[in-house]
Amino acid sequence: MATSGLEETALRLLGAFHDLAGGKLREPVPVGGPERPGEGAAPRAGLDPDSTECDEAVRYLVNQGYLEPAGSGYAITVAGIDRARELRGISDPATPQERSGMSDQTQKRLMTVLAIGISLALSQPLTRFVGEQIPERRGIRDDVTEAVLKGLARTVALVVASVLVRQIASRRR
């Protein structure tokens, strides 16, 4: 339930962003303007894209975390999709392909941290193995063997980290 004219306008604009994005997370949608007459979220919500009212509504939605800047427009966030669905009485959660409970940036950071940690854990026994199996006087073949083993360890670490992050993100929906 809206408590102010600004909030009501902003939520109407949020609904337009949701519709134009097709309910997809982080799909860039233009606000509208003279370069695109009749196009964008503002005209769909019945607002003049060049008005102060529209600017304040967009700023409100960004401050609330419902929208984020994306290219020449704005993209709806997880919180924005949830709020738009709530306003419309849609109780079905988005499908996992549409969104997860974590932003893409958070998932990437978590995956990087996990991949580094797993890679470090795998590299300790690998370093001991290489030290025992490869002689002190090394040749090109020994260098290639070590590089392949370390590359495999990093690949395994990245795959395991990716699977873990996907599982964590899917639980947070």
N, C-alpha and C positions, 0 to 999 in steps of 0.2 A: 504494500500500500504506500503510495507516494505521500510525502509529507510537505512538499513544497512545489512551487511551479517549476523551479529549475530541475528538481529531481524527476518530476513527471516528464518534462521535456527530454531530459537525458535518458530516461528509461525507454521512452518512445524511440529515441535515436538508437539506443542499444538494440532494440528489436529490429530496426531497419538494418543495422550492421549484421545481426545474426542471420536475417533473411538473405541478404546479398552475399554473405559468405557461405550460404548453404549449410549453416551449422558447423562448418569446418573450423577447426582451431587454427589460428594464425594465418588465415586467408586474407591478404591485403584487400581492403575496400576503400575507395575514395570517398571523401566527405561530399564532394561535389564542388561546383564553382563555374565561373564563366567559361573555362576551357572545356568543360563537359556539361553543357546545359541539360538539366533534367536527369542527369545520371548521378549516382552516389547515394549515400545513406541519408543525407539531409533532405533532399527533395522527397524521398520515399517516406520520411517521417513528417513531411509537411513543414519543413523549416527552410529558411533562406540560408544557403551555405555561407554567405558573406556576412550574416548578421552576428551581432554580439551574443544573442541568445544561443546560437549554434556553437560559437566559440566556447562559451561558458559550459554548455552541455558536454562538449567533447572533453574539455578540461576536467569536468566533474567525473566523467567515465574513466579517464586516464588516472586521475587521483584515486579513484575507488579500485583501480586494478582490473577494470572490465575491458579496457582497450589498451593497446600499446602501439606506438608509432611503427609503421611498416611501409617503407618506400615513400610513395607520394600520398599515402592514406593512413589508415589505422587497421589493426587486426584485433579480432576478438580473442580474449584470453580464456583460460579454463574457468575462472570466476565469472567472466562475462557470459559464457555459454550457460553455466549453471543458473545465473540470475535471469537470463532471457527465458530459459525453460521454466523456471519457477514462476515468472510473471505470466507465462502462457498456460500454466497448469500442466506442463508436460512432465510426467513423473519418470518416464523411461530414461535411464541414463544413456549417455552417448556410448556408441560402440567403441571397443578398444582401438579400432583403426582411426576413429575420429579424434580421440584424446586420451590422455592418461592423467593421473593426478599430479604429475610433475611437469614443469615446463621443459622444453627441449634443452634449454641452456643448463638447467639443473641436472638433467640426465647426462648430458655430455661431461659436465664437471665430475659427477659421481663416477661415471665410467672411466674417466681419465685417472682419478685417484685410485679406484679399484684395480685398474690395469697396471698401474705403477706398483702397487702393493703386491699383487699376485706375481708380477714379473720379478720383483725383488726376491720373493719367497722361492720362486722357481730357479732363479739364477744362482742361489747359494749351492744347492747340490750339483747344479750343472758346472759351476766353476771348479768344484772339487773333482768331478768326473773328468773334465777337460785336463786338469792338472795331473791326474793319474794316468790318463790314456794317451795324451799327446806328449811326446818327448820334449826335452829342453831345447834340443836343436830342431827347430821347426822348419817345415817347408811350406810351399804354397798350398799343398793338399791339406795340411794340418790347419792352416788359416781358414780355408774354405769350409772344412768340417766344423770348426768352432763357430764360424759365422752362421752356418745353416742351423746348428743346434740352438744358438742364441736367438735367431730369427724365429724358429719354431716355438721356443719358449715364450717369446713376446706375442706371437700370434695366438697361442693357447691362452695366454693371460688376457688378451683383448676379447677373445670370444667368451671366456668365462665371465669377465666383467660385464659384457654386453647382456648376457643371459641373466645375470644377477640384477642388473639395473631394470631390465624389462619386467622381471618378476616383482621387484619392489614397486615399480611404477603402476603395474596392474593392480596391486593390492591397495593402492592409495586412491583408487577411483571411488 
